[in-house]
Amino acid sequence: MCGIVAYIGHREACPIILKGLRRLEYRGYDSAGVALLTGELTVYKKKGKVQDLENFIGGRNTHAHIGMGHTRWATHGEPNDSNAHPHYSTSERIAIIHNGIIENYAALKTHLQKQGHVFHSDTDTEVFVNLIEEIQTQNSCTLEEAVRLALHEVIGAYAIVVLSRDEPNQLIAARKGSPLVIGVGQDEFFLASDATPIIEYTNEVVYVNDYEIAVIRDNKLEIRTREDVKQTPYIQKLELELESIEKGGYEHFMLKEIFEQPRSILDSMRGRLELEAGHLNMGGVRAYEQKFVNAQRIIIVACGTSWHAGLVAEYLLEDLARIPVEVEYASEFRYRNPVITERDIVIAISQSGETADTLAAIEMAKSKGATIFGICNVVGSSIARATDAGAYTHAGPEIGVASTKAFTAQVTVLTLLAMIVGHKRGTLSETKLRELMVELSNIPAKVEQALTLDAEIQVIAEEFKDVTNFLYLGRGYNFPVALEGALKLKEISYIHAEGYPAAEMKHGPIALIDENMPVVVIATKDSSYEKVVSNIQEVKARKGRIIAVVTEGDDVIPAMAEFVIEVPATSEVLMPLVSVVPLQLLSYHIAVLRGCNVDQPRNLAKSVTVE
Ligand code: M6R
């Protein structure tokens, strides 16, 4: 949650920082601010979007070669000007930006108030900067030393950047639990929560590790641990294209990302599905193949859309590899006292690789000796680094807050994993494996075909844009798709929506059905098709308005449904990759017609780095 960006070098800092904030706005958009060393330590900040900040700054002095900026997703304190970052210390000599949460801020604040520090916000961050000031005053030490000592006193998660009016030629940054990457340019450095603000200036980056402090001074980057041990910065080459983080002519990132799916699914299989040679290949699995083969149980931990991908994986792994699977909300799992043994494999799924609950679930499972396998999209992310092994989804940056291409890439990777493990365990025959490989290689083209339904789906969106409730029903592999369709609609259009297993409806939700209730039924031809047809009859008998997603050529359901969306046929096992596409489009168009901010829905942020 929250995006941070900073610059030190020979260029004007403010335009670089503002552009970086726009790229990071998906991480939070409650308020934005900048601090610049303009001779003074100047802070400009404003409630609202980066655009509001830019309007506010217009015409003021921004001339500086060092500065930092922040875009906020509110945790401590409502979104307003005074809770916006950067925060000054009491003397206004020091300023800080912070992504994360300081858990012991209340006790520290009481102590600091007694020492005479004055607070102007409700944030934990203002406590952090005053703690640094207090330590510096008490110890008459440098800012670097004060930051180091302060890090020993705070409990929680942070990525911070600190500037001081009295030591004006340096930037100090540190991280624990929240991401921080440094771009290394020619006589200049960039710091940010992720690489998107950096990529147009340099592709050389250093990922800061937990408990490390980075000091950039006199054109040099020095990294030390919190215990003051010097580290050698590991410079990596970024493989990120600038156009992948721009809208490329689409009105919204979400639409662009929906339409990118034929390519992103292909990328997630690239080098892994070798059709001609007839084999599957996943580097991250190789060393752990035997572990998977002998696994007694697989536990999947994730949140939100990634959790829905985990549910699809439960069907896949039980079906193809015959391994018992449990799918857990990371946030619940970590606070139970779950039974985990060294023979368990825990698969953590996360687009961002930064979700705090998923990270904490990993740490807990690790401490009990389980093997942790990560499926992440963001390369070098905290989860990718915390796991024993894993596979990247290679979907490319996903900027729209509503996850779309990340879901289909996760499901693709999980399908490959289930096929590899099933084949090794002898539960998936050579013939069936071959068939699935061929069918999987056809999925990008089938998703392309599903995308041509866009105009039809706009018509349906127009019809239902003003309703207040929606039901989504599916069975088997299409049940997680129903959940995902409902989540997409809720989060971007603010229409209440529920996903249900179609047969479970008669145990309660059927009471909701009347002539005003739209019911999206994912009713593709599969092993439960006949049963789903009966469920549609039950809805129809109560006058519910049926929107059916069916397999191309279905001649039964069109007679029962008000609207029919025909998707291409594929294997039951692979259907979620296709059937989810019209649901993504439906929620997108409804949200646009309702005038909602599709890419930045209210109260949300792209990665949830707080518990
Ligand atoms: O980055 P992650 O996959 O770990 O994120 C998990 C959820 O926060 C995320 O899927 C969220 O539910 C999305 N907004 C759904 O569209």
Residues whose N, C-alpha, C, O or C-beta is under 5 A from the ligand:
A	BS01	M6R	C303 G304 T305 S306 I349 S350 Q351 S352 G353 T355 V401 A402 S403 K606 V608
